[in-house]
Amino acid sequence: MEELPLILVVEDDYPVQGVVEEMLADGGFATDILSSGEEALTLFKGRLKNYKAVVTDVSLKGRLNGWEVASRIREIDAGFPVVYMSGASADDWPSKGVPNSIMLAKPFAPAQLVTAVSNLLNTGSPPTAPT
């Protein structure tokens, strides 16, 4: 059986972690769910797993927020697919988001998340992105 695409999820709200994990699993993805940007970068830099995309909340506890996590991942892999999730910071996406990323404003439907990740994996770029 073919391996499911592995998505790195960075979300510090445990109930939301479960919902996002379920959404992505139902959409045919495997997930590694972490609660801090620091943990996510350590795993990503270690290259022990073949992550296909990152889905990150913008507001994270700890030193790094979601904007910084995505930016640092892009320093390592310039075209890496990024999906942001935010309840309050969606309006900052054009100025703080990395190019060719997608912003999902919370709450969002499961299909929106699966579609966002799928679009980035299949095309390498979303229909709209910050410049």
DSSP file (Angstrom, degrees, kcal/mol; ACC not computed):
  #  RESIDUE AA STRUCTURE BP1 BP2  ACC     N-H-->O    O-->H-N    N-H-->O    O-->H-N    TCO  KAPPA ALPHA  PHI   PSI    X-CA   Y-CA   Z-CA
    1    1 A M              0   0    0      0, 0.0     2,-0.1     0, 0.0     0, 0.0   0.000 360.0 360.0 360.0 140.4    0.0    0.0    0.0
    2    2 A E        -     0   0    0      1,-0.1     2,-0.1     0, 0.0     0, 0.0  -0.436 360.0-109.1 -72.3 142.4    1.2    3.5   -0.9
    3    3 A E        -     0   0    0     -2,-0.1    -1,-0.1     1,-0.1     3,-0.1  -0.450  31.9-116.4 -70.6 141.6    2.2    5.8    2.0
    4    4 A L        -     0   0    0     -2,-0.1    25,-0.2     1,-0.1     2,-0.1  -0.519  39.3 -93.9 -74.2 145.8   -0.1    8.7    2.7
    5    5 A P        -     0   0    0      0, 0.0    25,-2.5     0, 0.0     2,-0.5  -0.408  43.3-129.9 -59.9 132.8    1.4   12.2    2.2
    6    6 A L  E     -ab  30  51A   0     44,-0.6    46,-3.3    23,-0.2    47,-0.8  -0.773  21.8-164.1 -95.5 123.5    2.7   13.3    5.6
    7    7 A I  E     -ab  31  53A   0     23,-2.7    25,-2.2    -2,-0.5     2,-0.7  -0.902  14.6-139.1-109.8 131.6    1.6   16.8    6.7
    8    8 A L  E     -ab  32  54A   0     45,-2.7    47,-2.8    -2,-0.5     2,-0.5  -0.809  23.3-165.9 -88.3 117.1    3.4   18.7    9.5
    9    9 A V  E     -ab  33  55A   0     23,-3.0    25,-3.0    -2,-0.7     2,-0.6  -0.914   9.5-167.9-110.5 128.0    0.7   20.4   11.7
   10   10 A V  E     +ab  34  56A   0     45,-2.9    47,-2.9    -2,-0.5     2,-0.3  -0.936  29.2 139.2-118.0 107.8    1.7   23.1   14.2
   11   11 A E        -     0   0    0     23,-2.6    25,-0.1    -2,-0.6    49,-0.1  -0.961  34.6-164.8-151.7 126.1   -1.2   23.9   16.5
   12   12 A D        +     0   0    0     -2,-0.3     2,-0.8    47,-0.3    23,-0.1   0.469  69.3  89.1 -96.5  -0.7   -1.0   24.6   20.3
   13   13 A D     >  -     0   0    0      1,-0.2     4,-2.4     2,-0.0     3,-0.4  -0.860  66.9-154.5 -97.7 109.8   -4.7   24.2   21.0
   14   14 A Y  H  > S+     0   0    0     -2,-0.8     4,-1.8     1,-0.2    -1,-0.2   0.859  90.8  50.7 -58.3 -42.6   -5.3   20.5   21.8
   15   15 A P  H  > S+     0   0    0      0, 0.0     4,-1.6     0, 0.0    -1,-0.2   0.911 112.5  48.3 -61.2 -38.3   -9.0   20.3   20.8
   16   16 A V  H  > S+     0   0    0     -3,-0.4     4,-2.9     1,-0.2     5,-0.3   0.877 104.8  60.3 -68.1 -36.7   -8.1   22.0   17.5
   17   17 A Q  H  X S+     0   0    0     -4,-2.4     4,-2.8     1,-0.2    -1,-0.2   0.938 105.9  47.5 -52.8 -48.3   -5.2   19.5   17.0
   18   18 A G  H  X S+     0   0    0     -4,-1.8     4,-2.2     1,-0.2    -1,-0.2   0.889 112.3  48.5 -62.6 -40.7   -7.7   16.7   17.1
   19   19 A V  H  X S+     0   0    0     -4,-1.6     4,-2.6     2,-0.2    -1,-0.2   0.934 113.6  46.1 -65.6 -46.6  -10.1   18.3   14.7
   20   20 A V  H  X S+     0   0    0     -4,-2.9     4,-2.6     2,-0.2     5,-0.2   0.911 111.9  52.0 -63.3 -43.0   -7.3   19.2   12.2
   21   21 A E  H  X S+     0   0    0     -4,-2.8     4,-2.5    -5,-0.3    -1,-0.2   0.920 111.8  46.5 -59.3 -44.0   -5.9   15.7   12.4
   22   22 A E  H  X S+     0   0    0     -4,-2.2     4,-2.7     2,-0.2    -2,-0.2   0.913 111.2  51.8 -65.7 -42.9   -9.3   14.2   11.7
   23   23 A M  H  X S+     0   0    0     -4,-2.6     4,-1.1     1,-0.2    -2,-0.2   0.939 114.2  42.7 -57.8 -48.4   -9.9   16.5    8.8
   24   24 A L  H  <>S+     0   0    0     -4,-2.6     5,-2.5     2,-0.2     4,-0.3   0.887 112.9  52.3 -69.5 -38.6   -6.6   15.6    7.2
   25   25 A A  H ><5S+     0   0    0     -4,-2.5     3,-1.6    -5,-0.2    -1,-0.2   0.924 108.8  50.6 -62.0 -43.9   -7.0   11.9    7.9
   26   26 A D  H 3<5S+     0   0    0     -4,-2.7    -1,-0.2     1,-0.3    -2,-0.2   0.785 108.4  54.4 -63.1 -26.5  -10.4   11.9    6.2
   27   27 A G  T 3<5S-     0   0    0     -4,-1.1    -1,-0.3    -5,-0.2    -2,-0.2   0.420 127.7 -97.1 -88.3   0.9   -8.8   13.7    3.3
   28   28 A G  T < 5S+     0   0    0     -3,-1.6     2,-0.3     1,-0.3    -3,-0.2   0.735  81.9 124.7  94.4  24.2   -6.2   11.0    2.8
   29   29 A F      < -     0   0    0     -5,-2.5    -1,-0.3   -25,-0.2     2,-0.3  -0.884  51.4-139.8-117.9 149.2   -3.3   12.5    4.7
   30   30 A A  E     -a    6   0A   0    -25,-2.5   -23,-2.7    -2,-0.3     2,-0.3  -0.724  28.2-154.0 -94.2 154.8   -1.1   11.3    7.5
   31   31 A T  E     -a    7   0A   0     -2,-0.3     2,-0.5   -25,-0.2   -23,-0.2  -0.967  25.7-160.2-134.9 149.3   -0.1   13.9   10.2
   32   32 A D  E     -a    8   0A   0    -25,-2.2   -23,-3.0    -2,-0.3     2,-0.5  -0.995  27.4-158.4-116.1 118.3    2.6   14.8   12.7
   33   33 A I  E     +a    9   0A   0     -2,-0.5     2,-0.3   -25,-0.2   -23,-0.2  -0.883  14.7 175.3-108.0 124.2    1.0   17.2   15.2
   34   34 A L  E     -a   10   0A   0    -25,-3.0   -23,-2.6    -2,-0.5    -2,-0.0  -0.893  27.5-147.4-124.4 154.0    3.2   19.5   17.2
   35   35 A S  S    S+     0   0    0     -2,-0.3    26,-0.4   -25,-0.2     2,-0.4   0.475  77.0  50.1-102.6  -1.7    2.3   22.2   19.6
   36   36 A S     >  -     0   0    0      1,-0.1     4,-2.0   -25,-0.1     5,-0.1  -0.986  68.4-134.3-138.6 150.7    5.3   24.6   19.1
   37   37 A G  H  > S+     0   0    0     27,-0.5     4,-2.5    24,-0.5     5,-0.2   0.850 108.2  58.1 -64.3 -34.9    7.1   26.2   16.3
   38   38 A E  H  > S+     0   0    0      2,-0.2     4,-2.2     1,-0.2    -1,-0.2   0.931 107.1  46.8 -62.3 -46.0   10.4   25.2   17.8
   39   39 A E  H  > S+     0   0    0      1,-0.2     4,-2.4     2,-0.2     5,-0.2   0.919 111.6  52.3 -60.5 -43.7    9.5   21.5   17.8
   40   40 A A  H  X S+     0   0    0     -4,-2.0     4,-2.8     1,-0.2    -2,-0.2   0.917 109.9  47.1 -61.5 -44.8    8.3   21.8   14.2
   41   41 A L  H  X S+     0   0    0     -4,-2.5     4,-2.9     2,-0.2     5,-0.2   0.891 110.0  53.6 -65.8 -38.5   11.5   23.3   13.0
   42   42 A T  H  X S+     0   0    0     -4,-2.2     4,-1.6    -5,-0.2    -2,-0.2   0.939 113.4  42.7 -60.3 -46.8   13.6   20.8   14.8
   43   43 A L  H  X>S+     0   0    0     -4,-2.4     4,-0.8     2,-0.2     5,-0.6   0.922 115.3  49.2 -65.6 -43.8   11.7   17.9   13.2
   44   44 A F  H ><5S+     0   0    0     -4,-2.8     3,-0.9     1,-0.2    -2,-0.2   0.926 112.3  47.3 -62.6 -45.3   11.7   19.6    9.8
   45   45 A K  H 3<5S+     0   0    0     -4,-2.9    -1,-0.2     1,-0.2    -2,-0.2   0.819 103.7  63.3 -65.8 -30.9   15.4   20.3    9.9
   46   46 A G  H 3<5S-     0   0    0     -4,-1.6    -1,-0.2    -5,-0.2    -2,-0.2   0.729  87.8-154.0 -67.9 -21.7   16.2   16.8   11.0
   47   47 A R  T <<5 +     0   0    0     -3,-0.9    -3,-0.1    -4,-0.8    -2,-0.1   0.759  50.6 133.1  54.0  28.6   14.8   15.4    7.7
   48   48 A L      < +     0   0    0     -5,-0.6     2,-0.3     1,-0.0    -1,-0.1   0.729  69.5  40.3 -78.2 -21.6   13.9   12.1    9.3
   49   49 A K  S    S-     0   0    0     -6,-0.4     2,-1.3    -5,-0.1    -2,-0.1  -0.918  84.9-121.4-127.1 154.2   10.5   12.2    7.7
   50   50 A N        -     0   0    0     -2,-0.3   -44,-0.6   -43,-0.0     2,-0.1  -0.650  34.7-169.3 -96.7  79.4    9.4   13.3    4.3
   51   51 A Y  E     -b    6   0A   0     -2,-1.3   -44,-0.2     1,-0.1     3,-0.1  -0.440  13.2-167.8 -69.9 141.3    6.9   16.1    5.0
   52   52 A K  E     -     0   0A   0    -46,-3.3     2,-0.3     1,-0.3   -45,-0.2   0.672  66.9  -8.3-101.6 -23.4    4.9   17.2    2.1
   53   53 A A  E     -b    7   0A   0    -47,-0.8   -45,-2.7    27,-0.1     2,-0.4  -0.977  59.9-125.2-163.8 163.7    3.4   20.4    3.6
   54   54 A V  E     -bc   8  82A   0     27,-2.2    29,-2.6    -2,-0.3     2,-0.5  -0.981  12.7-167.6-120.2 135.8    3.1   22.4    6.8
   55   55 A V  E     +bc   9  83A   0    -47,-2.8   -45,-2.9    -2,-0.4     2,-0.4  -0.985  22.8 177.4-117.3 115.9   -0.3   23.5    8.2
   56   56 A T  E     -bc  10  84A   0     27,-2.6    29,-2.3    -2,-0.5   -45,-0.2  -0.960  31.7-130.9-129.6 138.6    0.4   26.0   11.0
   57   57 A D  E     - c   0  85A   0    -47,-2.9    29,-0.2    -2,-0.4     3,-0.1  -0.533  22.4-138.3 -70.8 149.7   -1.7   28.2   13.3
   58   58 A V  S    S+     0   0    0     27,-2.1     8,-2.8     1,-0.2     2,-0.9   0.913  89.7  58.7 -78.7 -43.8   -0.5   31.7   13.3
   59   59 A S  S    S+     0   0    0     26,-0.3     2,-0.3     6,-0.2   -47,-0.3  -0.770  72.0 164.8 -93.8 104.2   -0.7   32.4   17.0
   60   60 A L        -     0   0    0     -2,-0.9     2,-0.1     2,-0.1   -24,-0.1  -0.887  38.1-117.8-118.5 148.0    1.4   29.9   18.8
   61   61 A K  S    S+     0   0    0    -26,-0.4   -24,-0.5    -2,-0.3     3,-0.2  -0.498  80.1  43.9 -73.8 154.9    2.7   29.8   22.4
   62   62 A G  S    S-     0   0    0      1,-0.2    -2,-0.1    -2,-0.1   -26,-0.0  -0.579 110.4 -50.6 104.8-170.5    6.5   29.9   22.6
   63   63 A R  S    S+     0   0    0     -2,-0.2     2,-0.4     1,-0.0    -1,-0.2   0.819 115.4  59.5 -76.1 -32.3    9.1   32.0   20.8
   64   64 A L        -     0   0    0     -3,-0.2   -27,-0.5     4,-0.0     2,-0.2  -0.824  64.2-158.5-107.2 135.2    8.0   31.4   17.3
   65   65 A N     >  -     0   0    0     -2,-0.4     4,-2.3    -6,-0.1    -6,-0.2  -0.479  41.2 -94.7 -95.6 178.0    4.6   32.2   15.7
   66   66 A G  H  > S+     0   0    0     -8,-2.8     4,-2.3     1,-0.2     5,-0.2   0.836 123.7  57.4 -63.9 -34.1    3.2   30.6   12.6
   67   67 A W  H  > S+     0   0    0     -9,-0.4     4,-2.2     1,-0.2    -1,-0.2   0.940 110.8  44.0 -59.8 -45.5    4.5   33.4   10.3
   68   68 A E  H  > S+     0   0    0      2,-0.2     4,-2.6     1,-0.2     5,-0.2   0.880 110.4  54.6 -69.0 -39.1    8.1   32.7   11.6
   69   69 A V  H  X S+     0   0    0     -4,-2.3     4,-2.2     1,-0.2    -1,-0.2   0.951 112.0  44.1 -58.7 -49.4    7.8   28.9   11.4
   70   70 A A  H  X S+     0   0    0     -4,-2.3     4,-2.4     1,-0.2    -2,-0.2   0.905 112.5  52.2 -63.8 -41.5    6.8   29.1    7.7
   71   71 A S  H  X S+     0   0    0     -4,-2.2     4,-1.2    -5,-0.2    -1,-0.2   0.911 111.3  46.2 -61.9 -42.7    9.5   31.7    6.9
   72   72 A R  H  X S+     0   0    0     -4,-2.6     4,-1.0     2,-0.2    -1,-0.2   0.866 111.0  52.1 -70.4 -35.4   12.2   29.5    8.4
   73   73 A I  H >X S+     0   0    0     -4,-2.2     4,-2.7    -5,-0.2     3,-0.7   0.911 108.1  52.6 -63.9 -40.4   10.9   26.4    6.7
   74   74 A R  H 3< S+     0   0    0     -4,-2.4    -1,-0.2     1,-0.2    -2,-0.2   0.774 100.7  60.8 -67.5 -25.7   11.0   28.4    3.4
   75   75 A E  H 3< S+     0   0    0     -4,-1.2    -1,-0.2     1,-0.2     3,-0.2   0.826 113.4  38.0 -66.0 -30.1   14.7   29.3    4.1
   76   76 A I  H << S+     0   0    0     -4,-1.0     2,-0.4    -3,-0.7    -2,-0.2   0.865 135.9  18.1 -86.0 -41.9   15.4   25.6    4.0
   77   77 A D  S >< S-     0   0    0     -4,-2.7     3,-1.9    -5,-0.1    -1,-0.3  -0.885  70.7-160.8-136.4  99.6   13.0   24.6    1.2
   78   78 A A  T 3  S+     0   0    0     -2,-0.4    -4,-0.1     1,-0.3    -1,-0.1   0.709  89.4  39.6 -59.4 -26.0   12.0   27.7   -0.9
   79   79 A G  T 3  S+     0   0    0      2,-0.1    -1,-0.3    46,-0.0    -5,-0.1   0.250  78.5 142.0-108.3  14.0    8.9   26.0   -2.5
   80   80 A F    <   -     0   0    0     -3,-1.9     2,-0.1    -7,-0.1   -27,-0.1  -0.336  57.8-110.7 -64.1 130.5    7.6   24.1    0.5
   81   81 A P        -     0   0    0      0, 0.0   -27,-2.2     0, 0.0     2,-0.4  -0.387  37.8-170.3 -65.4 132.1    3.8   24.2    0.7
   82   82 A V  E     -cd  54 101A   0     18,-0.5    20,-1.8   -29,-0.2     2,-0.5  -0.989  13.8-175.9-129.0 129.4    2.4   26.3    3.6
   83   83 A V  E     -cd  55 102A   0    -29,-2.6   -27,-2.6    -2,-0.4     2,-0.3  -0.994  14.3-157.0-121.1 123.8   -1.2   26.6    4.9
   84   84 A Y  E     -cd  56 103A   0     18,-3.3    20,-2.4    -2,-0.5     2,-0.4  -0.731   3.8-162.8 -96.0 148.1   -1.9   29.1    7.7
   85   85 A M  E     +cd  57 104A   0    -29,-2.3   -27,-2.1    -2,-0.3     2,-0.3  -0.995  19.7 158.5-126.2 137.1   -4.8   28.8   10.1
   86   86 A S  E     - d   0 105A   0     18,-1.9    20,-2.9    -2,-0.4     4,-0.1  -0.966  35.1-166.3-159.4 142.6   -6.0   31.8   12.1
   87   87 A G  S    S+     0   0    0     -2,-0.3    -1,-0.1    18,-0.2    18,-0.1   0.727  99.6  13.1 -92.6 -27.7   -9.0   33.1   14.0
   88   88 A A  S    S+     0   0    0      2,-0.0     3,-0.3     1,-0.0    -2,-0.1   0.605 121.7  55.7-123.9 -18.7   -7.7   36.6   14.4
   89   89 A S    >   +     0   0    0      1,-0.2     3,-1.8     2,-0.1     4,-0.4   0.265  65.4 109.3-107.5  12.0   -4.7   37.2   12.2
   90   90 A A  G >  S+     0   0    0      1,-0.3     3,-1.5     2,-0.2    -1,-0.2   0.843  75.0  61.2 -58.4 -33.7   -6.0   36.3    8.8
   91   91 A D  G 3  S+     0   0    0     -3,-0.3    -1,-0.3     1,-0.3     4,-0.2   0.692  97.0  60.4 -67.6 -17.2   -5.9   40.0    7.7
   92   92 A D  G X> S+     0   0    0     -3,-1.8     4,-2.7     1,-0.2     3,-0.8   0.549  77.7  95.2 -84.2  -7.8   -2.1   40.0    8.2
   93   93 A W  H <> S+     0   0    0     -3,-1.5     4,-2.5    -4,-0.4    -1,-0.2   0.883  77.1  55.3 -55.1 -46.4   -1.5   37.3    5.6
   94   94 A P  H 34 S+     0   0    0      0, 0.0    -1,-0.2     0, 0.0    37,-0.2   0.855 120.1  31.9 -58.8 -32.1   -0.8   39.6    2.7
   95   95 A S  H <4 S+     0   0    0     -3,-0.8    -2,-0.2    -4,-0.2    -3,-0.1   0.767 132.7  27.8 -95.3 -26.7    2.0   41.3    4.6
   96   96 A K  H  < S+     0   0    0     -4,-2.7    -3,-0.2     2,-0.1    -1,-0.1   0.647  96.5  94.8-110.7 -19.1    3.3   38.5    6.8
   97   97 A G  S  < S-     0   0    0     -4,-2.5     3,-0.1    -5,-0.5   -30,-0.1  -0.356  77.2-110.0 -75.1 154.5    2.6   35.3    4.9
   98   98 A V        -     0   0    0      1,-0.1     3,-0.5     4,-0.1    -1,-0.1  -0.515  45.7 -89.7 -77.6 152.2    5.1   33.6    2.7
   99   99 A P  S    S+     0   0    0      0, 0.0    -1,-0.1     0, 0.0    32,-0.1  -0.213 109.5  23.7 -58.4 152.8    4.5   33.7   -1.1
  100  100 A N  S    S+     0   0    0     30,-0.5   -18,-0.5     1,-0.2     2,-0.3   0.895  95.9 125.8  56.1  44.7    2.4   30.9   -2.6
  101  101 A S  E     -d   82   0A   0     -3,-0.5     2,-0.4   -20,-0.1    -1,-0.2  -0.757  53.3-130.4-120.8 172.1    0.7   30.0    0.7
  102  102 A I  E     -d   83   0A   0    -20,-1.8   -18,-3.3    -2,-0.3     2,-0.5  -0.981  10.3-150.9-127.3 139.0   -2.9   29.7    1.6
  103  103 A M  E     -d   84   0A   0     -2,-0.4     2,-0.5   -20,-0.2   -18,-0.2  -0.935   7.0-167.5-109.6 129.0   -4.7   31.3    4.6
  104  104 A L  E     -d   85   0A   0    -20,-2.4   -18,-1.9    -2,-0.5     2,-0.5  -0.974  15.0-143.4-113.9 120.5   -7.7   29.7    6.2
  105  105 A A  E     -d   86   0A   0     -2,-0.5   -18,-0.2   -20,-0.2   -20,-0.0  -0.706  39.2 -86.7 -83.4 127.6   -9.7   31.8    8.6
  106  106 A K  S    S+     0   0    0    -20,-2.9     2,-0.1    -2,-0.5   -16,-0.1  -0.540 109.3  45.3 -75.0 142.5  -11.1   29.9   11.6
  107  107 A P  S    S+     0   0    0      0, 0.0     2,-0.3     0, 0.0    -2,-0.1   0.606  80.9 159.6 -80.3 150.6  -13.6   28.4   11.7
  108  108 A F        -     0   0    0     -4,-0.1    -2,-0.1    -2,-0.1    -4,-0.0  -0.917  41.3-102.3-132.1 160.1  -13.3   26.7    8.3
  109  109 A A    >>  -     0   0    0     -2,-0.3     4,-1.3     1,-0.1     3,-1.0  -0.500  30.8-117.2 -79.8 149.5  -14.9   23.6    6.8
  110  110 A P  H 3> S+     0   0    0      0, 0.0     4,-2.3     0, 0.0     3,-0.2   0.880 115.5  57.9 -51.9 -40.4  -12.9   20.3    6.6
  111  111 A A  H 3> S+     0   0    0      1,-0.2     4,-2.6     2,-0.2     5,-0.2   0.832 100.0  58.0 -63.0 -31.2  -13.1   20.4    2.8
  112  112 A Q  H <> S+     0   0    0     -3,-1.0     4,-2.4     2,-0.2    -1,-0.2   0.915 108.7  44.6 -64.6 -42.1  -11.4   23.8    2.8
  113  113 A L  H  X S+     0   0    0     -4,-1.3     4,-2.5    -3,-0.2     5,-0.3   0.945 115.4  46.3 -66.8 -48.8   -8.4   22.4    4.6
  114  114 A V  H  X S+     0   0    0     -4,-2.3     4,-2.6     1,-0.2    -2,-0.2   0.908 114.4  48.7 -61.6 -42.1   -8.1   19.3    2.5
  115  115 A T  H  X S+     0   0    0     -4,-2.6     4,-3.0    -5,-0.2    -1,-0.2   0.910 110.2  51.5 -64.6 -42.5   -8.6   21.4   -0.7
  116  116 A A  H  X S+     0   0    0     -4,-2.4     4,-2.0    -5,-0.2    -2,-0.2   0.944 114.4  42.2 -60.4 -49.0   -5.9   23.9    0.4
  117  117 A V  H  X S+     0   0    0     -4,-2.5     4,-2.3     1,-0.2     5,-0.2   0.932 115.9  49.6 -64.1 -45.8   -3.3   21.2    1.1
  118  118 A S  H  X S+     0   0    0     -4,-2.6     4,-2.7    -5,-0.3     5,-0.3   0.912 109.2  52.0 -60.5 -44.1   -4.3   19.2   -2.1
  119  119 A N  H  X>S+     0   0    0     -4,-3.0     4,-2.5     1,-0.2     5,-0.6   0.921 111.3  46.9 -60.0 -44.3   -4.0   22.3   -4.3
  120  120 A L  H  X5S+     0   0    0     -4,-2.0     4,-1.4    -5,-0.2    -1,-0.2   0.892 115.3  45.8 -65.5 -38.9   -0.6   23.1   -3.0
  121  121 A L  H  <5S+     0   0    0     -4,-2.3    -2,-0.2    -5,-0.2    -1,-0.2   0.868 119.0  40.9 -71.9 -35.7    0.7   19.6   -3.4
  122  122 A N  H  <5S+     0   0    0     -4,-2.7    -2,-0.2    -5,-0.2    -1,-0.2   0.818 132.2  19.5 -84.0 -31.5   -0.8   19.1   -6.9
  123  123 A T  H  <5S-     0   0    0     -4,-2.5    -3,-0.2    -5,-0.3    -2,-0.2   0.642  89.2-129.9-113.6 -20.3    0.0   22.5   -8.4
  124  124 A G  S  <<S+     0   0    0     -4,-1.4    -4,-0.2    -5,-0.6    -3,-0.1   0.344  86.0  56.3  83.5  -8.7    2.8   23.9   -6.2
  125  125 A S  S    S-     0   0    0     -6,-0.5   -24,-0.1   -44,-0.1    -2,-0.1  -0.990  79.3-121.6-153.5 149.2    0.9   27.2   -5.8
  126  126 A P        -     0   0    0      0, 0.0     3,-0.1     0, 0.0   -26,-0.1  -0.304  35.4-104.3 -81.8 170.2   -2.5   28.3   -4.6
  127  127 A P  S    S+     0   0    0      0, 0.0     2,-0.3     0, 0.0   -25,-0.1   0.853 107.3  18.2 -64.4 -34.0   -5.0   30.2   -6.7
  128  128 A T  S    S+     0   0    0    -27,-0.1   -27,-0.0   -28,-0.0     0, 0.0  -0.984  72.1 167.6-136.2 149.7   -4.2   33.4   -4.8
  129  129 A A        -     0   0    0     -2,-0.3   -27,-0.1   -29,-0.1    -4,-0.0  -0.988  40.1 -89.4-154.9 156.5   -1.2   34.3   -2.7
  130  130 A P              0   0    0      0, 0.0   -30,-0.5     0, 0.0   -29,-0.1  -0.336 360.0 360.0 -66.3 154.5    0.4   37.3   -1.1
  131  131 A T              0   0    0    -37,-0.2   -36,-0.1   -32,-0.1   -33,-0.0   0.415 360.0 360.0-105.2 360.0    3.0   39.2   -3.2
